[in-house]
Amino acid sequence: MARRILVLDGHPDPDPRRFCHALADAYASGAVSAGHEVRRVDLSGLEFPDLIRRDDWEAASAPAAILGVQADIAWAQHLVIIHPLWLGFMPARLKALFEQTFRPGFAFGQRERTLGDGRLKGRTARIIVTMGMPAAIYRGFYFAHALTALRRNILSFVGIGPTRTTIVGNVEGISDVQCEQWLDRIAELGRRAI
Ligand SMILES: Cc1cc2nc3c(=O)[nH]c(=O)nc-3n(C[C@H](O)[C@H](O)[C@H](O)COP(=O)(O)O)c2cc1C
């Protein structure tokens, strides 16, 4: 069955050599080839301020670029979030996007902000994260904590789940063959819309 998929390319650097962009393209084209509907949000092309004041977070209006992202999330049945690991977490600019987007009135009620009150229920997600270290070290030694934080503290909190994860480790100096293998795997996930 065709699904509505939002691919969020969460790499802040517009340089086309960044592997995250190729992974986002692979997922999107795999999904389209299987008849799914796809929208894209490319963080590197979005203009919005960092959220500084609580009053701005609780204000009725959000910056124009953020209203567009909210509309795309509201439309989607499945979110695919792709980002590099920077100093152990998602890039600050991606966190800024979540802070701006998941605000009261859109992601949860104005008052009650407890787990289970998220307004974005009914959507599934996949996180794809690239990193320099081997995936086994990230899972075994660091307990994949940035993935857990995104999955539980952000997505789950607003009602999105279940969330699957893919770790693309050892990405620095990856060979062309390994690149192609990853792109094939990610395109297959897109075809299956998972
Ligand atoms: C600012 C910065 C911080 C980074 N921090 C980490 C890190 O904490 N752990 C890690 O394994 N790799 C780290 N890396 C390596 C990146 O994760 C890696 O270069 C990236 O995932 C490659 O994907 P890209 O081509 O899409 O940028 C860092 C790279 C940069 C530029």
The ligand as an SDF file (V2000), in Angstrom:
LIG
                    3D

 31 33  0  0  0  0  0  0  0  0999 V2000
   31.7710   18.6120   13.6820 C   0  0  0  0  0  0  0  0  0  0  0  0
   31.9540   17.1250   13.5260 C   0  0  0  0  0  0  0  0  0  0  0  0
   31.8280   16.3080   14.6360 C   0  0  0  0  0  0  0  0  0  0  0  0
   31.9220   14.9180   14.5000 C   0  0  0  0  0  0  0  0  0  0  0  0
   31.7400   14.1290   15.5990 N   0  0  0  0  0  0  0  0  0  0  0  0
   31.7630   12.7830   15.4660 C   0  0  0  0  0  0  0  0  0  0  0  0
   31.5230   11.9410   16.5940 C   0  0  0  0  0  0  0  0  0  0  0  0
   31.2660   12.3970   17.7010 O   0  0  0  0  0  0  0  0  0  0  0  0
   31.5850   10.6010   16.4170 N   0  0  0  0  0  0  0  0  0  0  0  0
   31.8470   10.0550   15.1960 C   0  0  0  0  0  0  0  0  0  0  0  0
   31.8690    8.8220   15.0920 O   0  0  0  0  0  0  0  0  0  0  0  0
   32.0510   10.8230   14.1110 N   0  0  0  0  0  0  0  0  0  0  0  0
   32.0240   12.1740   14.2150 C   0  0  0  0  0  0  0  0  0  0  0  0
   32.2250   12.9660   13.1230 N   0  0  0  0  0  0  0  0  0  0  0  0
   32.3430   12.3490   11.7970 C   0  0  0  0  0  0  0  0  0  0  0  0
   31.0000   12.4600   11.0740 C   0  0  0  0  0  0  0  0  0  0  0  0
   29.9980   11.7380   11.7640 O   0  0  0  0  0  0  0  0  0  0  0  0
   31.1150   11.9560    9.6400 C   0  0  0  0  0  0  0  0  0  0  0  0
   32.0440   12.7710    8.9870 O   0  0  0  0  0  0  0  0  0  0  0  0
   29.7860   12.0640    8.9200 C   0  0  0  0  0  0  0  0  0  0  0  0
   28.8600   11.1630    9.4850 O   0  0  0  0  0  0  0  0  0  0  0  0
   29.9550   11.7430    7.4450 C   0  0  0  0  0  0  0  0  0  0  0  0
   28.7280   11.9500    6.7800 O   0  0  0  0  0  0  0  0  0  0  0  0
   28.5490   13.1710    5.7750 P   0  0  0  0  0  0  0  0  0  0  0  0
   29.4430   12.9000    4.5640 O   0  0  0  0  0  0  0  0  0  0  0  0
   27.0940   13.1550    5.3920 O   0  0  0  0  0  0  0  0  0  0  0  0
   28.9660   14.4430    6.4820 O   0  0  0  0  0  0  0  0  0  0  0  0
   32.1710   14.3460   13.2250 C   0  0  0  0  0  0  0  0  0  0  0  0
   32.3290   15.2030   12.1080 C   0  0  0  0  0  0  0  0  0  0  0  0
   32.2050   16.5680   12.2620 C   0  0  0  0  0  0  0  0  0  0  0  0
   32.3550   17.4610   11.0290 C   0  0  0  0  0  0  0  0  0  0  0  0
  1  2  1  0
  2  3  1  0
  2 30  2  0
  3  4  2  0
  4  5  1  0
  4 28  1  0
  5  6  2  0
  6  7  1  0
  6 13  1  0
  7  8  2  0
  7  9  1  0
  9 10  1  0
 10 11  2  0
 10 12  1  0
 12 13  2  0
 13 14  1  0
 14 15  1  0
 14 28  1  0
 15 16  1  0
 16 17  1  0
 16 18  1  0
 18 19  1  0
 18 20  1  0
 20 21  1  0
 20 22  1  0
 22 23  1  0
 23 24  1  0
 24 25  2  0
 24 26  1  0
 24 27  1  0
 28 29  2  0
 29 30  1  0
 30 31  1  0
M  END
$$$$
